[in-house]
Amino acid sequence: MNIQSDDLNKSLSHKDSGYGRIVFILSLLVFAISLVSLMIGRIYIEPVTILKVIVSDFFPVSKDWSPTIESVVMNVRLPRLIAGLLVGAGLSISGAAFQGLFRNPLVSPHILGVSAGAGFGAALGILLFNSLIITQIFSFVFGIIAVCMAYMLSRVYRTSPMLVLVLAGVIVGSLFSALTSFIKYIADPMNRMPAIVFWLMGSLNNVSNKDLLLVMPVFVICITCLIMIRWRINVLSMGEDDARALGINTEKTGVFIIVCATVITAASVCISGIIGWIGLVIPHVGRLIVGPDHRHLLPVSLLIGAGYLVVVDTITRSLMITEIPIGILTALIGAPFFALLLKKNRPGW
């Protein structure tokens, strides 16, 4: 008996050390990607200069760089980098949490209609006010409204609540997508219409320091909550009956996960537009690396998603003279990669 216990402890210790090594490597990779992202652009900036510019806000450093360099780093690239890290991490961890909650590998953070509702809110804000701050507020509010509508609609039927919730999300998403199409139909084709279309395709071009001050606490709080209860997602993924037998209040826990993931997704959409495939594909990449255990999967998905979106954003703003919307590139990369995953692995849960 003691020999079996020792073998089990050694196995768990080996797994934990392997997981810790993976997290450390991914963290270093994300840091390197972030530094390269700050360097690359219309103006190439040396990494030492970047670090000195950032540190100069906290410690006295002799300024041997131009005001233009400082403005580019602090007002353009750094806010965009932080937004990319937050959005990529948020969408990835939300997708992993939703896939565990619904026990479905094809679920993404947008499944409950939050992106469709946020897209309609943004289109309405651009049409009526053409103000960035109002557009972001409308986007966030209507994203939350869409998920609330899906949840209330799912309460009509008490059987298979998770399945009904997904179906309700599809219904609400289709409704808001139709409303968005109507907004585009009546919008001014010369000014408002291009702005709506470009916003819906996703971009971090308009992110400012003020935006980060508003949304960063939302991301940090909700991501922290999901990380803290990630062991409960393991139990929920076993099925509602088994989760109840283990003492988990499945309804309250499910609602809590949905609220956290929805708020993260709505905050992401309100500052970056609709960026697809990240919340669907990245959790699968995480499972290939650390397996299906959500205690390991959520942190790893967070790191992979953060680094991935920063890479994609760097490519979109550096590849051509005009910026490519992020949503186009994530779809071009995500769809073939997901097809490759389906080919190499049998679909299933």
PAVEX-253680 format. One record per residue (C-alpha): x, y, z; residue in three letters. Coordinates in steps of 0.25 Angstrom, whole numbers, padded with zeros to 4 digits, always signed. Layout:
! PAVEX-253680
XYZALA;...
! end
This chain:
! PAVEX-253680
+0000+0000+0000MET;+0011+0010+0004ASN;+0018+0006-0009ILE;+0006+0009-0018GLN;+0005+0023-0010SER;+0019+0026-0013ASP;+0017+0023-0027ASP;+0005+0032-0028LEU;+0012+0043-0021ASN;+0024+0042-0030LYS;+0015+0042-0042SER;+0007+0055-0038LEU;+0020+0062-0034SER;+0026+0059-0048HIS;+0013+0064-0055LYS;+0013+0077-0046ASP;+0028+0079-0050SER;+0025+0077-0064GLY;+0013+0087-0064TYR;+0022+0097-0056GLY;+0033+0096-0067ARG;+0022+0098-0078ILE;+0017+0110-0071VAL;+0031+0116-0069PHE;+0034+0114-0084ILE;+0021+0120-0089LEU;+0023+0132-0080SER;+0037+0135-0085LEU;+0031+0133-0099LEU;+0020+0143-0097VAL;+0030+0153-0091PHE;+0039+0151-0104ALA;+0027+0153-0113ILE;+0023+0165-0106SER;+0037+0172-0107LEU;+0038+0169-0122VAL;+0024+0175-0124SER;+0028+0187-0117LEU;+0041+0188-0126MET;+0034+0185-0140ILE;+0026+0196-0147GLY;+0027+0207-0156ARG;+0039+0212-0147ILE;+0048+0201-0142TYR;+0052+0204-0128ILE;+0064+0197-0121GLU;+0059+0188-0109PRO;+0068+0195-0099VAL;+0062+0208-0103THR;+0048+0202-0101ILE;+0052+0197-0087LEU;+0058+0211-0083LYS;+0045+0218-0088VAL;+0036+0209-0080ILE;+0045+0210-0068VAL;+0046+0225-0068SER;+0032+0227-0063ASP;+0036+0220-0050PHE;+0051+0223-0048PHE;+0060+0234-0052PRO;+0067+0231-0065VAL;+0075+0240-0075SER;+0066+0242-0087LYS;+0074+0240-0099ASP;+0062+0238-0108TRP;+0053+0247-0116SER;+0039+0251-0111PRO;+0034+0244-0124THR;+0040+0230-0119ILE;+0034+0232-0105GLU;+0020+0235-0111SER;+0020+0223-0120VAL;+0024+0214-0109VAL;+0015+0219-0098MET;+0003+0224-0106ASN;+0002+0215-0118VAL;+0010+0202-0116ARG;+0009+0199-0101LEU;-0006+0201-0100PRO;-0008+0192-0112ARG;+0001+0182-0107LEU;-0006+0181-0093ILE;-0020+0181-0100ALA;-0015+0169-0109GLY;-0010+0162-0097LEU;-0023+0164-0089LEU;-0032+0161-0101VAL;-0025+0148-0105GLY;-0024+0143-0091ALA;-0038+0146-0088GLY;-0044+0140-0100LEU;-0035+0127-0099SER;-0039+0125-0084ILE;-0053+0128-0087SER;-0054+0118-0098GLY;-0047+0107-0089ALA;-0057+0110-0078ALA;-0069+0109-0087PHE;-0064+0096-0094GLN;-0063+0090-0080GLY;-0076+0095-0075LEU;-0084+0091-0088PHE;-0075+0078-0089ARG;-0074+0082-0104ASN;-0061+0084-0112PRO;-0068+0093-0122LEU;-0073+0103-0112VAL;-0066+0117-0113SER;-0068+0130-0104PRO;-0078+0135-0115HIS;-0087+0124-0114ILE;-0098+0131-0105LEU;-0099+0143-0114GLY;-0090+0152-0107VAL;-0082+0156-0120SER;-0095+0158-0128ALA;-0101+0167-0118GLY;-0088+0175-0116ALA;-0087+0176-0131GLY;-0101+0182-0132PHE;-0098+0191-0120GLY;-0085+0196-0127ALA;-0092+0198-0141ALA;-0104+0206-0134LEU;-0094+0214-0127GLY;-0086+0217-0139ILE;-0099+0220-0147LEU;-0105+0230-0137LEU;-0093+0236-0130PHE;-0080+0233-0138ASN;-0073+0234-0124SER;-0063+0224-0120LEU;-0066+0224-0105ILE;-0081+0223-0108ILE;-0079+0212-0118THR;-0071+0204-0107GLN;-0081+0206-0097ILE;-0092+0202-0106PHE;-0084+0190-0110SER;-0082+0185-0096PHE;-0096+0187-0091VAL;-0103+0180-0103PHE;-0093+0169-0101GLY;-0098+0167-0087ILE;-0113+0169-0091ILE;-0111+0158-0102ALA;-0106+0148-0092VAL;-0117+0151-0082CYS;-0127+0149-0093MET;-0122+0136-0096ALA;-0122+0132-0081TYR;-0136+0136-0079MET;-0140+0129-0092LEU;-0134+0116-0087SER;-0141+0117-0074ARG;-0154+0114-0082VAL;-0150+0099-0082TYR;-0145+0092-0070ARG;-0140+0079-0077THR;-0125+0079-0082SER;-0122+0093-0078PRO;-0109+0094-0084MET;-0113+0089-0098LEU;-0125+0099-0097VAL;-0116+0110-0093LEU;-0107+0108-0105VAL;-0119+0107-0114LEU;-0124+0120-0108ALA;-0111+0127-0111GLY;-0112+0123-0125VAL;-0126+0129-0126ILE;-0122+0142-0119VAL;-0109+0143-0128GLY;-0117+0141-0141SER;-0126+0152-0136LEU;-0115+0162-0133PHE;-0108+0158-0146SER;-0121+0162-0154ALA;-0122+0175-0146LEU;-0107+0178-0150THR;-0110+0175-0164SER;-0121+0185-0164PHE;-0113+0196-0158ILE;-0102+0194-0169LYS;-0114+0194-0179TYR;-0118+0208-0174ILE;-0105+0214-0171ALA;-0098+0224-0180ASP;-0090+0216-0190PRO;-0079+0227-0191MET;-0076+0229-0176ASN;-0083+0221-0166ARG;-0084+0208-0173MET;-0069+0206-0175PRO;-0067+0209-0161ALA;-0077+0199-0156ILE;-0071+0188-0165VAL;-0057+0191-0161PHE;-0060+0191-0146TRP;-0068+0177-0148LEU;-0055+0171-0154MET;-0047+0174-0142GLY;-0035+0183-0139SER;-0027+0188-0127LEU;-0024+0201-0135ASN;-0033+0210-0126ASN;-0029+0205-0113VAL;-0024+0216-0103SER;-0019+0217-0089ASN;-0032+0222-0084LYS;-0039+0209-0090ASP;-0029+0201-0083LEU;-0032+0208-0070LEU;-0047+0204-0071LEU;-0046+0190-0076VAL;-0033+0185-0069MET;-0040+0183-0056PRO;-0051+0175-0062VAL;-0041+0166-0069PHE;-0033+0164-0057VAL;-0045+0161-0047ILE;-0052+0151-0057CYS;-0040+0144-0061ILE;-0035+0142-0047THR;-0049+0137-0043CYS;-0049+0126-0054LEU;-0034+0122-0050ILE;-0039+0121-0035MET;-0051+0112-0039ILE;-0044+0104-0050ARG;-0045+0091-0042TRP;-0060+0092-0041ARG;-0060+0092-0057ILE;-0053+0079-0056ASN;-0065+0074-0048VAL;-0075+0080-0057LEU;-0069+0074-0069SER;-0072+0060-0063MET;-0087+0063-0064GLY;-0097+0070-0055GLU;-0102+0057-0048ASP;-0087+0054-0044ASP;-0085+0068-0040ALA;-0097+0069-0031ARG;-0092+0056-0024ALA;-0079+0062-0021LEU;-0086+0074-0014GLY;-0085+0084-0026ILE;-0097+0094-0028ASN;-0097+0092-0043THR;-0107+0104-0046GLU;-0100+0114-0037LYS;-0086+0110-0042THR;-0090+0110-0057GLY;-0097+0124-0056VAL;-0084+0129-0049PHE;-0075+0123-0060ILE;-0085+0129-0071ILE;-0084+0143-0064VAL;-0069+0143-0064CYS;-0067+0138-0078ALA;-0078+0147-0083THR;-0073+0160-0077VAL;-0059+0156-0082ILE;-0064+0154-0096THR;-0072+0167-0096ALA;-0060+0175-0091ALA;-0052+0169-0102SER;-0062+0172-0113VAL;-0064+0186-0108CYS;-0049+0190-0110ILE;-0045+0181-0121SER;-0057+0177-0129GLY;-0061+0163-0132ILE;-0049+0154-0133ILE;-0053+0140-0136GLY;-0046+0126-0135TRP;-0037+0129-0123ILE;-0046+0124-0112GLY;-0049+0112-0120LEU;-0036+0107-0125VAL;-0026+0112-0114ILE;-0032+0102-0103PRO;-0030+0091-0113HIS;-0015+0095-0114VAL;-0015+0095-0099GLY;-0020+0081-0098ARG;-0010+0076-0107LEU;+0001+0081-0098ILE;-0005+0079-0084VAL;-0017+0070-0086GLY;-0031+0072-0082PRO;-0029+0076-0067ASP;-0035+0090-0066HIS;-0026+0093-0054ARG;-0014+0093-0064HIS;-0022+0096-0077LEU;-0028+0110-0073LEU;-0014+0116-0069PRO;-0007+0110-0081VAL;-0019+0114-0091SER;-0017+0128-0085LEU;-0003+0129-0088LEU;-0004+0123-0102ILE;-0016+0132-0106GLY;-0009+0145-0101ALA;+0004+0142-0109GLY;-0004+0137-0121TYR;-0012+0150-0122LEU;+0000+0159-0120VAL;+0007+0152-0132VAL;-0005+0153-0141VAL;-0007+0168-0137ASP;+0008+0170-0140THR;+0006+0164-0154ILE;-0006+0171-0157THR;+0000+0185-0155ARG;+0013+0182-0161SER;+0010+0173-0173LEU;+0004+0184-0182MET;+0004+0199-0183ILE;-0011+0199-0179THR;-0015+0191-0166GLU;-0021+0177-0168ILE;-0033+0174-0159PRO;-0029+0164-0148ILE;-0042+0156-0150GLY;-0038+0153-0165ILE;-0024+0147-0161LEU;-0029+0139-0149THR;-0040+0133-0158ALA;-0030+0130-0169LEU;-0020+0123-0158ILE;-0031+0117-0149GLY;-0040+0110-0159ALA;-0029+0102-0166PRO;-0022+0099-0153PHE;-0035+0094-0147PHE;-0037+0085-0159ALA;-0024+0079-0157LEU;-0027+0076-0142LEU;-0040+0069-0146LEU;-0032+0061-0156LYS;-0021+0057-0146LYS;-0031+0055-0135ASN;-0044+0048-0134ARG;-0055+0058-0131PRO;-0061+0056-0118GLY;-0060+0060-0103TRP;
! end
